[in-house]
Amino acid sequence: MAQASPIKLHWSKKLHHHVAQAKHCASTGNFAYFHAARLQYITTGIDHAATLKAQDVPQDDLDRLNGINISTTESCETSTTELEKDVKAIQVDDKLPEAVKKAEWTKKLTDKNEVAKKKVTDAMDAGLEEAISLISAMPESSQDSAADFFLYGMNIAMEAFDFMIQKISQLYNAVVDFMKKIWTALTAVWNAVSDQVSSCVRKLFGFRGSSYNTEQYQSEEAGTRYTAALSYNAQIPIHAMRASTNKIWNEYRNNGGTFVGGYTIAEPSQTPGG
């Protein structure tokens, strides 16, 4: 299988590019870029563990970079919690005709959803600056590897953001219920986002750079012991990759194969194991 390389940019520009893509995806609701980016890391066969070990990136630095992506992931839950409160606080005059009242609710819900998304992108901006500061202080020989580590973790964080946006977009289907102060759909969205964030955080806790063997770690929040498979392929089994690869690359092609700034992602020549 031919090897596909990530976009060729200076490491700091790659970080800026990834965050710019995240904002673009949030505004359009189309996360094809991150679906393709995550798939590429899996299908290229890049041995990030060996690269990081060779570049001698200290584990403490990797943990700090990982912590930034964990914070971004957790901001999805925080913003959804605040969204739930904001939606319940929406006020629309009950004396208005039903159609007008529904239109007002829809407009105000849109405003609240946009605020929720911005809170996450603001967290990403803050994380970007922190990551650049941390990586810039490393030896030059370590910077590219550390940036790739951060970007892989960001792809996991974007799973949570993508999921959050999908779920809050479904709230429009419950506007009539919200007008009656029925919040079942709102609670369901919060629960779903919270579960997804927990799942992504567990992946990130398991993603510890050079520690790429399966290990067990303790979830302090739930008090539950999880087995974390730390190899890349463990996150998506090979049979699932075969089934999903064509779908994801077709989505990428349908989105034009090019994104913010005109950059592209190199496409693998065949599906893994094919």
N, C-alpha and C positions, 0 to 999 in steps of 0.2 A: 504494500500500500504506500502510495506517495505521501510524504509528510507535508502537512500544511502548517505554515508558520503564522503566528499572530501578526497583527499589523505592525509595521516597522516604524516605530516612533521612539523618540527619547522617552525614558521611563516616566518623567513628570508629565509629558504631553499625553501619554497613554492614560494616566490617571485622570487628567482634566477631560480627556475625550470620553472616558467611561462615565464620568459624572454628567457630562453634557448629554450623552446618550440616555442616561437614566431620566433626566428631565424631559427630554424629547419623548421618551416612552410614556412617561407619566401624563404628558399633555395629550398624547394621541391614544393612549390605552393599548398600544401595540408594543409588546416586549420582545418582538422577534429578534432584535439585536442580541439580547441577553440569552435567549434560547440558543441562538447560533454560537455565541461566544462560549457558553458553557459546554455545548456539544463539541466544539473545537478542542477545548482543553482535554476532553475525554478521548477523542478520536485521534489526536496527533501522537499519542503515546509519549509525550514529553515527560521525562522523569524529573519532576520538580523536587522530589525528596533528595535525589543525588545532586541536583544543581545547587540546592540550598546548602547541602552539606559541603560541597566543594567550595562554595563561596564563603563558607564559615560565617553565616549570619547567626548571631547569638539568639538563643531560644527566647531570652527576655524580650528582644526586639520583635521577634515573630509574635510573641504573645501580645505585645502592645498593639501591633498592627491588626491582629485578630480581634482584639478588644474593640477597636474602632468599628469593625464590621458588625460585631455583636451589638454595639450601641445603636448603629443604624438600623439593624434588624428590630431591635426592641422598640425603636421609635415608631415603628408601624403599629405596635400594640398600644403604645401611649397615645398616639394621635387618634386611633380608633376609639379609645376610652373617652378622650375629650370630645370626639365627634358625637358619641352617644349622648353625652350631656348637652352638647350644643343643639342637637336635633330636638331633644325633649324640651328645650327652652324656646324653640321657635314659636312666635306668636303671630297669628293671622286672624283678622276680624271674622268672627263666626257669622256676622250678618251679611257677609258678601255672598253673591251667588256661588253655587257649588263649583262651577267651572272656573270662576275667577279665583276662588279660594284654593282650588287645586293647583292652578297656575302659580299662585303666590308661594304655595308650599314647595312646589318644584323648583322655583327660582331660588328660594332660600336654602333648600337642600343642596342645590348646586354650589352655592356660595360656601356652605359648610364643608362640602366634599373637597373643594379646592383648597380651603384652609388646611384640612387634614393632610392632603398631598404635599402642600408646601412645607408643613412641619417636618416631613420626612426628607424632602430635598434640602431643607435647611440643615438637617442633621448630616446629610451627605456632604454638603459644602464644608461644614465644620470638620468632619472627618477627613476630607480631602486635604485641608490645610495642615491638620495634625499629622497625617501620613507623610506628606511632602516634607514637613519639618523633620520628622523622625528619619526618613530614608536619606535625606540630604546630609544628615550627620554621620551616616555610615561611610565606610571606605567605598570609593568609587567602584571597586570590583564587586561589591555586594549589592549595589543599588538596583540593578536590573532584576536580579533574582528576588529581592525583597519586594519590589514593585509587582512582579508577577504573582507572588504569594498573596499580596494584598488584593490584586484584581480577581484572583480566583475566589477569595473569600467574599469579595463584593458581589460576584455572580450569585453566591448563595443568599446574600442579603437581598438581592433583587428578586429572588423567588418569593420572599415574604412581601415585598413591595408590590410586585405584580399581582399576587393573590389578594392583597388588601384592596387594590384598586378595582379588581374584578368584583369583589364582594360589596364594596360601598356603592358601586355602580348599580347593583341589584336593588338598592334601597328605593329607587324610583318606582319599583313595582309595588311598594307598600305605602305610597303617599296617602291613599284613601284611608288606610288603617291609622296612619300618623295623625290625620285630621281628627280621628276619633280617640286619640290618645292610646292607641293600641300599639305596643312597642315590641311585639313578638319578633318581628323581622330584624329589628335593630339589635336585640339581644342575640339573635342567631348569628348575625354578622360579627358581632364582637367575639362571640365564642369561637367561631371559625377562624378569625384572624389570630386570636390568642393561641389556638392550637397550632396554626401554621408557623407563627413566630417561634413557639417553643420547639417545633421540629427543626427549623432552620438554625436556631441557637444551638441545639444539640449537635447538629452537623458541624457548626463552627467550633464548638468546644472540642470536637473530635479531630478537627483539622489543625494539627500542630506541627506543620513544617516537617522537620526531619524525623519526627516520631511517627513513622508511617506503618507501624504494625498494629494489628487489631489489639485494642486494650479496653478496659472497662473504666468508666469514670462515674463519679457520683453527681447526680443532679441535686443541688442544694435546695432548689425550689420545691421539687416534688418529693424529695427523699427517695427517689427511685434509682436503681442501678441500671444503667443502659450499657449495651455492648456497642461500641462505636467502631465501625469498619473504616479504617483511615486511608485505604487506598482509593484512588479516584474511581476505579471501576466498581467499587463496592456501593457507591451511591446510586448507580444505575446499572443493573445486571446486564450482561452482554446481550441476552435475548431481547430485553426491553430496548436496548440501544438499537438493535437491528430493526425492531418494529417502529421506533419513533424517529429514526434518523431522517428518512425521506420526508416525513411530514414536516419536521422542523426546517430542513433546508428548503423545502418548497415554500414554507411561510416566509423564509428569508428572501428567496427569489421574488416572491409576489410583492414583497415590500420594496422592491427595486434593487436589492442587493447592495445598496449603499445608504449611508446614514449621515448624521450630522457631520459637516466638514468634508463630505465626499469620501470618507474612508470606507474600506471594504474589509471583510474577513475572508481569508483564503478558505476555500471549500475543499474538504477531503475528497479524494477521487473515488472512494467507495465506502460503503458502510462497514463498520468494524465487524470482523469475523466473516465478511462476505466473500 
